[in-house]
Amino acid sequence: MGRNARHVAVASVFLACVALVASASNGWTQEPAVIVPITPEADLEIVVETQTGIDETGRVTAPVLVNGEGPFRFFVDTGANSSALSDRLAERLGLQVAGEMRVHGLAGAIIAPTAHVGSLESGAIGLGDVRLPILSGGAFGRAAGVLGVEAMADRRLTINFTERSMRIARSSRRAPGQDWRSVRAEFRLGLLVVARGSIDNTPVNVIIDTGADTSFGNQALATALESASTRRVQRFEVVGSAFGPDIIIDQLLFVSRMRMGDMEATSFPVLISDLHIFDVWQLQHEPTILLGMDVLSKTHALAIDYGHARLYFLPRGGGFRR
């Protein structure tokens, strides 16, 4: 496949590691998603509830129909601004290459082939008539693709780790239930969820990324915590990434306590690296932690309200509690 610029799609997406991110810089613009509307008969609260699974890396997967075929297991990635297909799935469905697209990963960017998809559905939400990147290698593990957040505007996504279910509802100002704890958030680069937290009284940005099995921090975080009591281990290690260059890990921090609102996560490791994705998110110079499934799955459930920029946690013991 050629690298000729005239074949490159006018969109750029990111996958944070996977994390799909769209970049509007350097002349790239994000193609608008076409949202399949909810049927009028659908319940005003519950749009769809589906059984999720857990892949070999601990990430949440959900059944997805592609062009009416399947369902196929996609992992749910709240750090991805676009869905994506594995090369195995594209070949199985006989999808033809329709161009190229820049895809940003944790460690770098690649130019990936794209395919036109008539419909991509998970329950009662979906995308129609979209061009999605096709990725090869270990980007998906055994999953057939990534379910990104481009269809989540004005929705609430709830992942129940205990019941292994996923629910998508209309956005609401009400908490999901009596015991749920609320954390204010904001969105960057579209629907990337960023909350404010603190580690040892140091303010930090917290990115909620269900597509990452491990938590990462940037060098600005390590620098900000230099005088804190956080335990650290110096190590220089190369870790293979899902796609693109290898990830260089130069520190391992052990966070004793991180607070978000009245929630706190305790005793978890954070890998420090100058990841490419922090540059894409324009967060490289702000103390930032990418909170992966190693921490998020310590809750009973997580809800992200994309209509009102709110996070909700149903706490339990074992590292994430109120």
C-alpha positions in Angstrom: 0.0 0.0 0.0 1.4 3.4 -1.0 2.2 6.2 1.4 1.1 8.9 -1.1 -0.4 11.8 0.7 -3.4 11.9 -1.6 -4.5 8.6 -0.2 -4.3 9.6 3.5 -7.7 10.2 5.1 -8.2 13.7 6.5 -8.5 12.3 10.0 -6.1 11.3 12.7 -7.0 9.0 15.6 -5.3 8.0 18.9 -5.2 4.7 20.7 -3.6 4.7 24.1 -2.3 1.2 24.5 -4.1 1.0 23.1 -5.6 4.6 23.1 -7.1 6.0 19.9 -6.8 9.8 19.7 -7.7 12.2 17.0 -5.3 15.0 16.3 -6.4 18.3 14.8 -2.9 19.5 14.5 -0.8 19.8 11.3 -3.8 20.2 9.2 -5.6 17.0 10.3 -9.3 17.2 11.0 -11.6 14.6 12.5 -14.3 13.3 10.3 -17.7 13.6 12.0 -19.2 10.4 13.3 -22.6 9.4 12.0 -24.7 8.3 15.0 -27.4 5.7 14.6 -30.3 7.3 16.6 -32.0 5.6 19.5 -35.4 4.3 18.6 -38.3 6.2 20.2 -39.5 3.1 21.9 -36.2 2.7 23.8 -36.4 3.3 27.6 -35.4 6.8 28.5 -32.9 5.6 31.0 -31.6 2.3 29.9 -30.6 2.2 26.2 -28.7 -1.1 26.2 -27.2 -3.6 28.6 -24.9 -6.3 27.4 -22.7 -8.9 28.9 -19.0 -7.9 28.8 -16.0 -10.1 29.0 -12.4 -9.8 30.2 -9.6 -10.3 27.7 -6.2 -11.8 28.5 -4.8 -8.4 29.6 -7.7 -7.6 32.0 -9.5 -5.2 29.7 -13.3 -5.1 29.3 -14.7 -6.5 26.0 -18.2 -6.2 24.5 -20.0 -7.9 21.6 -20.1 -5.7 18.5 -21.8 -6.2 15.1 -19.9 -5.0 12.0 -22.0 -4.6 8.8 -24.6 -6.8 10.5 -22.2 -9.7 11.1 -21.0 -11.0 14.4 -21.1 -10.3 17.2 -17.3 -9.9 17.6 -15.5 -9.1 20.8 -14.2 -5.5 20.9 -12.4 -4.1 23.9 -14.0 -1.0 25.3 -11.5 1.9 25.3 -12.5 5.2 26.9 -9.1 6.6 25.8 -10.0 6.1 22.2 -11.6 8.8 20.1 -12.3 6.3 17.3 -13.2 2.6 17.0 -10.8 0.4 15.0 -10.7 -3.0 13.4 -8.1 -5.8 13.6 -6.6 -6.9 10.3 -7.9 -10.4 11.0 -11.5 -9.1 11.2 -11.1 -6.9 8.1 -9.9 -9.9 6.2 -12.7 -12.1 7.5 -15.3 -9.6 6.4 -13.7 -9.0 3.1 -13.3 -5.3 3.7 -11.4 -3.4 1.0 -8.7 -0.8 1.9 -10.2 2.7 1.4 -7.3 4.9 2.2 -5.0 5.6 5.1 -5.1 7.4 8.4 -2.6 8.6 11.0 -3.1 6.6 14.3 -1.4 7.8 17.5 -0.5 5.2 20.1 1.2 5.3 23.5 4.7 5.5 22.0 4.3 7.0 18.6 2.2 7.4 15.4 1.7 5.2 12.4 -0.1 5.4 9.1 -2.7 2.7 9.0 -4.9 1.5 6.2 -8.6 2.2 6.6 -11.8 0.5 5.5 -15.3 1.7 5.0 -17.8 0.3 7.4 -21.5 0.6 6.8 -22.5 0.0 10.4 -20.9 -0.8 13.7 -23.3 -1.6 16.5 -23.2 -2.6 20.2 -26.7 -2.9 21.4 -28.8 0.2 20.5 -26.0 2.5 19.7 -23.7 2.5 16.8 -22.0 4.2 13.9 -23.0 4.2 10.3 -21.1 4.9 7.1 -17.7 5.5 8.7 -14.1 4.9 7.8 -12.1 3.1 10.5 -8.4 2.3 10.8 -7.2 -1.3 10.5 -4.4 -2.4 12.8 -2.2 -5.4 12.9 0.1 -7.1 15.3 -0.6 -7.2 19.0 -2.8 -4.1 19.2 -5.9 -6.1 20.1 -4.8 -9.4 21.7 -7.6 -11.8 20.9 -10.2 -9.1 20.5 -11.4 -8.2 17.0 -11.3 -4.5 17.5 -11.6 -1.4 19.6 -14.9 0.2 20.6 -14.1 3.9 21.0 -16.2 6.7 22.4 -17.1 8.6 19.2 -20.8 7.5 19.7 -21.0 8.4 23.4 -22.0 12.1 23.2 -25.0 12.7 25.4 -24.7 9.2 26.8 -23.7 7.5 30.0 -21.5 4.5 29.8 -21.5 2.2 32.9 -19.2 -0.8 33.2 -19.9 -3.1 36.1 -16.8 -5.1 36.8 -18.4 -7.3 39.4 -21.4 -8.3 37.3 -19.4 -8.1 34.0 -22.0 -6.0 32.3 -22.0 -2.8 30.3 -24.9 -0.4 30.1 -25.3 2.6 27.9 -28.0 5.1 28.9 -29.1 8.6 28.1 -27.0 11.2 30.0 -28.6 12.3 33.3 -27.7 14.6 36.2 -28.8 11.9 38.6 -26.3 9.5 40.1 -26.6 5.8 39.0 -27.6 4.8 42.6 -27.4 5.7 46.2 -23.9 4.4 47.0 -22.2 5.8 43.9 -19.6 8.5 44.4 -19.4 11.5 41.9 -16.2 13.1 40.6 -16.3 16.2 38.3 -14.5 15.8 35.0 -13.8 17.7 31.8 -13.3 16.7 28.2 -10.3 17.3 26.0 -9.8 16.6 22.3 -13.5 15.6 22.1 -14.5 13.0 24.6 -11.2 12.2 26.4 -12.2 12.1 30.1 -9.8 14.1 32.4 -10.5 14.5 36.1 -8.6 16.4 38.8 -6.9 14.5 41.6 -4.0 14.7 44.0 -1.1 12.5 45.1 0.5 13.5 48.3 -1.2 16.9 48.0 0.2 17.4 44.5 -2.5 18.3 42.0 -2.6 15.9 39.0 -4.6 15.3 35.9 -6.3 11.8 35.9 -7.2 10.2 32.5 -9.7 7.4 32.7 -8.5 4.8 30.1 -10.2 1.4 30.1 -8.1 0.5 27.0 -4.9 0.4 29.1 -4.1 -2.6 31.3 -1.5 -0.6 33.2 -1.3 2.9 34.7 1.3 5.4 33.3 2.5 8.8 34.4 4.5 11.4 32.6 7.8 13.0 33.6 6.0 16.1 34.8 4.3 13.8 37.4 7.6 12.3 38.5 9.2 15.7 38.8 6.2 17.1 40.8 6.4 14.2 43.2 10.2 14.4 43.8 9.8 15.8 47.3 6.8 13.6 48.2 6.9 10.3 50.1 6.0 8.3 47.1 8.3 5.3 46.8 10.2 5.0 43.5 12.5 2.6 41.7 14.9 3.7 39.0 14.8 1.4 36.1 15.4 1.7 32.4 13.4 -0.8 30.5 12.0 -1.3 27.0 8.4 -2.6 26.9 6.9 -3.6 23.6 3.9 -1.5 22.7 0.7 -2.6 20.9 1.9 -0.8 17.7 4.6 1.7 16.9 7.9 2.1 18.7 8.7 0.4 22.0 8.0 2.2 25.2 10.9 3.3 27.3 10.2 3.1 31.1 12.6 5.0 33.2 10.9 4.9 36.6 8.4 2.9 38.5 6.5 4.8 41.2 4.5 3.2 44.0 1.6 5.5 44.8 0.4 5.1 48.4 -2.7 7.2 48.0 -4.4 9.2 45.2 -7.5 11.2 45.8 -10.3 12.2 43.3 -13.1 14.0 45.0 -14.0 11.8 48.0 -12.6 8.7 46.4 -9.1 7.4 46.9 -7.0 4.8 45.2 -4.3 3.2 47.3 -1.1 1.2 46.8 -0.6 0.9 43.0 2.3 1.2 40.7 2.7 3.8 38.0 5.1 3.5 35.0 6.8 6.8 34.2 7.6 7.4 30.6 7.7 10.4 28.1 4.9 8.9 26.1 4.0 10.3 22.7 0.3 10.2 23.6 0.8 12.8 26.4 2.0 15.2 23.7 -1.0 14.4 21.5 -3.2 15.1 24.5 -1.3 18.3 25.2 -0.6 17.1 28.7 3.1 16.5 28.6 4.0 19.5 30.8 1.2 19.0 33.4 1.5 16.2 36.1 -0.7 13.5 34.6 -1.5 9.9 35.3 -3.2 7.6 32.8 -5.4 5.4 35.1 -5.6 1.9 33.6 -7.6 -1.2 34.3 -5.1 -2.3 37.0 -6.7 0.4 39.2 -10.1 1.0 37.7 -11.1 -2.6 38.0 -10.7 -2.3 41.8 -14.1 -0.7 41.9 -17.4 -2.5 41.7 -18.4 -0.3 38.8 -17.4 2.8 36.8 -19.8 5.2 35.0 -18.8 8.1 32.7 -21.5 10.6 31.9 -20.5 12.2 28.6 -23.4 14.7 28.6 -22.6 16.2 32.0 -18.8 15.6 32.3 -19.2 13.4 35.5 -17.5 10.3 36.7 -19.2 7.9 39.0 -17.6 5.1 41.0 -19.3 2.3 43.0 -16.5 1.7 45.5 -15.3 -1.4 47.3 -12.2 -2.3 49.3 -9.0 -3.5 47.7 -7.4 -0.3 46.6 -10.2 2.0 45.4 -12.6 3.3 48.1 -14.3 6.3 49.5 
